[in-house]
């Protein structure tokens, strides 16, 4: 079952009717403990580390997995999203020094907000500050965003 369908209510319903189920977890934090994991070789010859964990009541089995290839893929995706996010921030900052571009701070925050919405969660890792001049605009302000 896909994680989008696997709400607590759905899983409780499956249990109440005696159905067995397999589901992708909705947990955000990984519970993987490499010391308790075993190595499993895939058909492609890659090694995946797996850890089997029984629930306290013994009714549920969780399988946590770690793959070096998956880890590299996730790092590459995060790097790509960061580069795209920073390029868009640079485009906003470059517009501050060009004529006939938006310099009102409220509109710039709207652009940054839309950028964060489209940034696949990477925006949460950045601290962005805008400092307006006396007119409420950002005249020729240098690029301020920093990666935290």
N, C-alpha and C positions, 0 to 999 in steps of 0.2 A: 504494500500500500504506500502511496506517495505521502510525504510528510504533510502536504497541504490538506489531506483528508484525515490524517491521523490525530484528531482532537481527542481529548480525554473522554468526551461523550461517545465518540465513535468506538474507541477501544473498549469502554465499559459495555457498550451494546454488544460488541463481538464476544466479549467474555461471558455476558449474561446468557447468550444463546449457544455457548459452547464452541464457538468458532475459533480455530487456530489462526493466527495472523503473523505476518512479517511486515515490518514497517521501518521506514527511515525515520530516525529520531529527529525531534524538533529542538533538542537541546542545543544551546549555543556554545556551551563550554565543553571541551573534549575531556573525557574521563580516562583517556588512554594511559596506562602504566606500562612502559616498555620492559620493566623487570618481570612482569607477570605474563608477557606476551610470548607467543611462539612464532617461528618463521614458517610461512607457507609459500611454496613456489607456485606461481601461476602457469597457465599453459604457454604463455609467451616467454617464460623463463625469468620473469621478474619476481622479486621477493616482497611479500606483503607480511606485515606483522599483525597478528590477531590476538585479541584478549577476550576470553569468555567470562562474563560476570553474571552470576545468578542474583535475582532480587532477594530481598530479605524474606519474603514469604515463599520463595521457591517456585513461584508460578510464572515467572518471566525470565527469559535469558536475553542478555544483551551481548552483542558482539561488537567490540571496538576494533577498528582497523587503522593501520598506519602504513602508508606507502611512500617511499622516497620519491617516486615519479609524480605522485599526486601532490606532494609537498612542493616540488619544483614547479609544477604547473600553477599552483595557487600563488607562489611567490612571483612568477612571471606575470600572472594576471594582475596582481596588486601593483607591480611595478608599472605595467602598461596603463592601468587606471590612474596611478599617481602622475605619470607623465602627461596624460591627457588633461587631467585636472589642473596641473601646474601650467600647461600651455594655455588653457582657457583663462586662468588667473593672469597670466602674462599679457594676454590679449586685452583684458579689462584694464590692466595697469598701463599698457601702451596707449590705450585710448585717452588716458588722462593728459597726455602731452600733445595730442592731435586736436586741431580745431574741429568744431561741429560734431563732437562725440559727447556722450552722456557723462556729466560730471556731478549731477545731483546725488547726494549721498543715499537718499531713499531709493532711487532707481538703481544705484550700484548694488545696494544690499539685495534688491529684488533679483538682479542678475546673478549675484553670488548664491542666493537661495535656490534659484532654478538650476544653477550649475551643481550644487550639492545634491539636489534631487536626482539628477541624471548621472551622478558620479559613482554609482554602485557601492555606496557606503564609504568610499575613500575619504570623503570630505570631513568625516568625524575625526580624522587624524591630523587635521590642520587647525591652526588658530589664526584667524583672519581679523585684522583691525583696520578700520578706516578712520582717518582723522580729517575732519572737515576744517576749512578755513572759516573766516568770519562770515562769508557769504553763504555758508552751508553747502559749498561744493568742494570738490577735490581738485584744485587747480592743476598743478604740475607735480603732484605728490609722487615720490618714488614708490616702487613695488614694496608692499609691506607684508604680504602673507609669509608665514613661516611654517615649516613642517615640524610638528611637535613630536 
